[in-house]
């Protein structure tokens, strides 16, 4: 597997394979930015010697890094929040003609392409609107679908049509996922800013304690006056400013958001358009919509979505049948009790009008969750119809409006039962797992046991015997460089301008402390604190060194062999596990064609854009040294010099499968030394991952790129099941 482009799982003929791959870069730099960074990344003379060609000398079976130079920029993967900027890397036309692989068919980590680029229509599963009284609601839905380039085909019973801008190559699900990734990047950046502001205030407080009173109107006082502790709302504002919100307010089902979709905050629902208010329970279209010609036959306001999360003491939720309390008169930010009478206006009137015009309403349920930064997870439970409303005296003695909503038939089964979130809520005991074949594959080496289950084989068999290793082992032929000099910080690193390790990351820490440490965005390479640093193990810049912190399970699948899932929710940017095994030289591998667990460390090639690899956008300073300047041209131009072999010695990462639409990405990390040829390979969450969802990453194969010992191209079908699946792993 090539490191700086992605990661591995279990693969024999029936599985998806594990091996060399490369995480795809997600952000792009302009020519000017590239030139300004070039001197820091690598010496100019050596950079000019590097040619981007594919070696034709090696015929052993080996995974190759994704080659993206022929993919249109609009379809390239996107990690961060800034607009894409192209990187002009000189291309040797002669080298392009010699390339052995079909680069144009390579798909990237975060872009979801249509199976057929010439296909004009996409088809989305409809939500059944079952009664005759709902004909008008279908009309409204049709109007709103046309606003996003889609229509409801009554003959097909499906949503069809051309997708919005840039959607011709992306499915609705892919656009939802990309929008949430952009939001999470904004969010983590604002968390980082908030952390800096708080540290600045702490410094100011120390000055006050020492008798140095701050002057009125100084910077710290200004920060206090206009401070905001809601980075999620700042991220929403940023996306509204840049017109990055996915759907405008509309009625009915939203393409790409299926029943059961989970959101980790109200803000996430706002940016995709599922529920457009971060606090109110009722989202509605106001009277201004009546001025539009397509809506002139409807009475406004009209409700589009409600959130059930226990904010009102009079709510009653029986899943399929809901009694919902109207809005207003409630102390939402206090004790949640009713403090005055409600009136029939705004959202309350909107629900009444929706009932009278048979307009379906989206229902979202909130559930407590320690893994969500807002303390809750929100689940979309489908469309409901308002069937009745009335006014009565509530529990606190004030007038409240009540609405009875009934779930429309023909929708997927609810993922909630009596308001309780079933998945991941109860503590699971390994010994009670169905199909348990091994209580702990790591044999106590990790802080958390990793059970293995098998419900498909008869009789059930355990995963193949391997020697589990929590950390990298080094082959005798590999000499590790000496430990790098460390920072002089004490306890924890807090000041990015004085910490020498932070300076290597562009004078900023790559992580935020939130949720036990989260990577703000993918980078070329992350420099962490090492053995010679003055800080301790709790330092935020040691986030990936703390071992497993999520409960993982290895389980058997019907078509992909062994796979991995988590019992816990995993927030985006959180480290999941390191890819371990034996660190070897790639030219000393034996029986490569029989080993599907080889991960090539191509950090150097990615940083320098060799072979069409895309650089990630961040200011990193790669230290130069004699051994880097003396790298043989042929080695740097073809396969990476070093790899991790997890064939017989490895950890849980070797069981993680490929997906064309993955939820993990690979990040190169340097901690004990600064030789990027020997960087650690760490898997991070690309999305907020709910419990029991399979963990996957893109192996990064180019189609027709794997050549067997007989010199013929090998082909392996892909069973990932993603909407954008290429149908072949290689």
Protein Blocks (a to p, Z undefined) as FASTA:
>chain_A
ZZkloccddddfklnbiaddddddfbdcdfklmmmmmmmmpcfklmmmpccdddfkbmcd
cdddddfklpcfklpccfblbdcddddddddfklmmmpmbdfklpccfkbccdfblklmb
dcddddddfbfklmmmmmmmmmmmmmnopacdfklopaeddddehklmpcfklmmmmmmm
mmmmmmmmmmmmmmmmmmmmmmmmmmmmnopacdehiaklmmmmmgcfblklmmmmmmmm
nopafbdcdehjdehiaghiacfbfklmmmnomaccfkbmbdcddfklmmpmklmmpccd
ddfbdcdehlafkbccehjaccdddeehiafklnopafbdcddehjlmmmmmmmmnopac
ddddddddfkbmnlpacddebjcddfbdcddddfkopacddddddddehiacdfbeehia
fehkaccdfklpghiabfblngomambdcddddfkbccddddddddddfbdcddfkbccd
ddddddfbehiafblklmmklmmnoppafbdfeghiaafbacfbdcdddfkbcbdfklmk
lmmmnopabdcdddddfklopadddfbdcdehiafbdcddddddfklcghkllpccbccd
fklmmmnopghiacddddddddddfklmmpcfklmmmccfbdcdfklgccfklmpccdfb
dcbdcddddfkbmcfklcccddddfbdcdehiacdddehiaehkaccfkopacddddfkl
paklghiaZZ
